[in-house]
Amino acid sequence: MSYKRGNILLIKFPFTTLVKSKKRPVLVVKSANEYNDFVCFQITSAPNQSNLYAIDAANLIDGDLKLRSFVKYDKCFTLNTDLVDKKLATLSDVAMEEVKKLFCNGI
């Protein structure tokens, strides 16, 4: 399956040791390429962190998130589609532009 910019996916997120993983949501910020790699931001439910963008139902085109969630826009990752468990939702284009501006302003 091809995942696109704005998709919120549940993935088997590898720990830094690469020995274990835990299922976590991520926001796709660059669609999967010909090698099935995509760039994403981590999503968290912990509101006490820095550099967060709140996601609410009005930001979603489809699907939903069970917990109040935040895009952690200061940490990006390149992952492979083999790690995807399922698609959870899709973030609106307007919200994606807001996340993009926050990320670019932090560079």
HUJOVEN-V505985 format. One record per pair of residues at least 6 apart in sequence whose ideal C-beta (glycine too) atoms are under 8 Angstrom apart, sorted by the first residue. I is the first residue (numbers start at 0). J is the second residue. If there is no record, write none. Layout:
i:I j:J
i:I j:J
This chain:
i:0 j:80
i:0 j:83
i:0 j:86
i:1 j:30
i:1 j:31
i:1 j:80
i:2 j:8
i:2 j:27
i:2 j:30
i:2 j:31
i:2 j:37
i:2 j:80
i:2 j:83
i:2 j:86
i:3 j:27
i:3 j:30
i:3 j:31
i:4 j:27
i:4 j:28
i:4 j:29
i:4 j:30
i:4 j:95
i:5 j:26
i:5 j:27
i:5 j:60
i:5 j:89
i:5 j:90
i:5 j:91
i:5 j:92
i:5 j:95
i:6 j:26
i:6 j:27
i:6 j:86
i:6 j:88
i:6 j:89
i:6 j:90
i:7 j:24
i:7 j:25
i:7 j:26
i:7 j:27
i:7 j:42
i:7 j:54
i:7 j:59
i:7 j:62
i:7 j:64
i:7 j:86
i:7 j:87
i:7 j:88
i:7 j:89
i:7 j:90
i:8 j:24
i:8 j:25
i:8 j:27
i:8 j:39
i:8 j:83
i:8 j:84
i:8 j:85
i:8 j:86
i:8 j:87
i:9 j:22
i:9 j:23
i:9 j:24
i:9 j:83
i:9 j:84
i:9 j:85
i:9 j:86
i:9 j:87
i:10 j:22
i:10 j:23
i:10 j:24
i:10 j:25
i:10 j:39
i:10 j:78
i:10 j:82
i:10 j:83
i:10 j:84
i:11 j:20
i:11 j:21
i:11 j:22
i:11 j:82
i:11 j:84
i:12 j:20
i:12 j:21
i:12 j:22
i:12 j:23
i:12 j:25
i:12 j:41
i:12 j:82
i:13 j:19
i:13 j:20
i:13 j:82
i:14 j:20
i:14 j:21
i:20 j:82
i:22 j:84
i:23 j:41
i:23 j:42
i:24 j:42
i:24 j:64
i:24 j:68
i:24 j:87
i:25 j:39
i:25 j:40
i:25 j:41
i:25 j:42
i:25 j:76
i:25 j:78
i:26 j:39
i:26 j:40
i:26 j:42
i:26 j:70
i:26 j:90
i:26 j:98
i:27 j:37
i:27 j:38
i:27 j:39
i:28 j:38
i:28 j:39
i:28 j:40
i:28 j:75
i:28 j:95
i:28 j:98
i:28 j:99
i:28 j:102
i:29 j:37
i:29 j:38
i:30 j:37
i:31 j:37
i:31 j:80
i:34 j:79
i:35 j:79
i:35 j:80
i:35 j:81
i:36 j:77
i:36 j:78
i:36 j:79
i:36 j:80
i:37 j:77
i:37 j:78
i:37 j:79
i:37 j:80
i:38 j:75
i:38 j:76
i:38 j:77
i:39 j:75
i:39 j:76
i:39 j:77
i:39 j:78
i:40 j:70
i:40 j:71
i:40 j:72
i:40 j:74
i:40 j:75
i:40 j:76
i:40 j:98
i:40 j:102
i:41 j:70
i:41 j:71
i:41 j:74
i:41 j:76
i:42 j:54
i:42 j:64
i:42 j:68
i:42 j:69
i:42 j:70
i:42 j:71
i:43 j:51
i:43 j:68
i:43 j:69
i:43 j:71
i:44 j:66
i:44 j:67
i:44 j:68
i:44 j:69
i:45 j:69
i:46 j:53
i:46 j:67
i:46 j:69
i:48 j:69
i:48 j:71
i:49 j:73
i:50 j:71
i:50 j:72
i:50 j:73
i:50 j:101
i:50 j:105
i:51 j:69
i:51 j:70
i:51 j:71
i:51 j:72
i:52 j:69
i:52 j:70
i:52 j:72
i:52 j:94
i:52 j:97
i:52 j:98
i:52 j:101
i:53 j:67
i:53 j:68
i:53 j:69
i:54 j:64
i:54 j:67
i:54 j:68
i:54 j:69
i:54 j:70
i:54 j:90
i:54 j:94
i:55 j:67
i:56 j:63
i:58 j:90
i:58 j:91
i:58 j:93
i:58 j:94
i:59 j:88
i:59 j:89
i:59 j:90
i:59 j:91
i:60 j:88
i:60 j:89
i:60 j:90
i:60 j:91
i:61 j:88
i:61 j:89
i:62 j:86
i:62 j:87
i:62 j:88
i:62 j:89
i:63 j:87
i:63 j:88
i:64 j:87
i:64 j:88
i:70 j:98
i:72 j:98
i:72 j:101
i:72 j:102
i:72 j:105
i:73 j:102
i:73 j:105
i:75 j:102
i:90 j:98
